[in-house]
């Protein structure tokens, strides 16, 4: 799975939300730094070339839809981040968030409870 640029990822989140959309529908969802229509169209076609999106053609108009689920992308993204930034260690990742005070002891207890239920 090819890595997405920040803008491509933003567009994918819109497509996951809308499930299927024409370029103008995606454009309507972008509230900040709205690209030119042709630029957005190119970004979506790039997503299609990378295998994230496909389309149905209606004459000259295309309705795009994601072919990679958000869950599959999230799993790949997280595995890559853990591999590159946390030495392939979930313990290192959780420790990082604890040290940065991004996760509380209560949240860690909830995670432990989830893990215990799975055993």
C-alpha positions in Angstrom: 0.0 0.0 0.0 1.5 3.3 -1.1 1.9 6.1 1.5 -0.5 9.0 1.1 0.3 12.7 1.3 -1.4 14.7 4.0 -3.8 16.2 1.3 -4.6 12.7 -0.1 -5.3 11.4 3.4 -7.6 14.4 4.0 -9.5 13.6 0.8 -9.7 9.9 1.8 -11.3 10.8 5.1 -13.9 12.7 3.1 -14.5 9.8 0.8 -14.8 7.4 3.7 -17.4 9.7 5.2 -19.4 10.2 2.0 -18.9 6.6 0.8 -19.3 7.8 -2.9 -18.9 11.3 -4.3 -18.3 13.5 -7.3 -15.4 15.9 -7.1 -17.8 18.8 -6.4 -19.2 16.8 -3.4 -15.6 16.4 -2.0 -14.9 20.1 -2.6 -18.0 21.0 -0.6 -16.6 19.2 2.4 -13.2 21.0 2.4 -13.5 24.0 4.7 -9.9 25.3 4.9 -7.4 25.7 2.1 -9.8 24.6 -0.6 -7.9 23.6 -3.6 -8.8 24.5 -7.2 -11.3 22.0 -8.7 -8.7 20.7 -11.2 -6.2 20.2 -8.4 -8.7 18.3 -6.4 -9.6 16.2 -9.4 -5.9 15.4 -9.9 -5.5 14.4 -6.2 -8.5 12.0 -6.5 -7.1 10.5 -9.7 -3.8 10.0 -7.9 -5.7 8.1 -5.2 -7.2 6.0 -7.9 -3.7 5.3 -9.4 -2.5 4.3 -5.9 -5.3 1.8 -5.5 -7.3 3.6 -2.8 -10.3 4.8 -4.9 -12.3 3.7 -8.0 -15.1 5.3 -9.9 -18.3 4.9 -11.8 -18.4 6.9 -15.0 -21.6 8.8 -16.0 -20.6 10.3 -19.3 -17.8 12.7 -18.7 -18.4 12.7 -14.9 -17.0 10.3 -12.4 -18.4 9.3 -9.1 -15.6 8.1 -6.8 -15.7 5.7 -4.0 -13.0 4.2 -1.6 -11.9 0.6 -2.3 -9.6 0.5 0.8 -11.5 0.7 4.1 -10.5 3.1 6.8 -9.8 0.2 9.1 -7.3 -1.4 6.6 -5.6 1.9 6.1 -5.5 2.6 9.9 -4.0 -0.8 10.5 -1.3 -0.3 7.9 -0.6 3.2 9.0 -0.3 2.2 12.7 1.9 -0.8 11.9 4.2 1.3 9.9 4.4 4.0 12.6 5.1 1.5 15.3 7.8 -0.2 13.2 9.5 3.1 12.3 9.1 5.2 15.4 8.8 2.7 18.3 11.2 -0.1 17.3 8.3 -2.4 16.5 7.2 -2.3 20.1 3.7 -1.6 21.3 5.1 -1.2 24.8 7.4 1.6 23.6 4.4 3.3 21.9 2.2 3.1 25.0 5.2 4.4 27.1 5.6 7.3 24.8 2.0 8.4 25.2 2.2 7.9 29.0 5.3 10.0 29.2 3.7 12.7 27.0 0.6 12.6 29.3 -1.6 11.7 26.4 -3.0 8.6 28.1 -4.1 8.3 31.8 -3.7 5.5 34.3 -7.5 5.0 34.1 -7.3 4.6 30.3 -4.4 2.1 30.7 -6.5 0.1 33.2 -9.4 0.1 30.6 -6.9 -1.3 28.0 -5.7 -4.0 30.4 -9.3 -5.0 31.0 -9.9 -5.3 27.3 -6.7 -7.5 27.0 -7.8 -9.7 29.9 -11.2 -10.2 28.4 -9.6 -11.5 25.2 -7.6 -14.2 27.0 
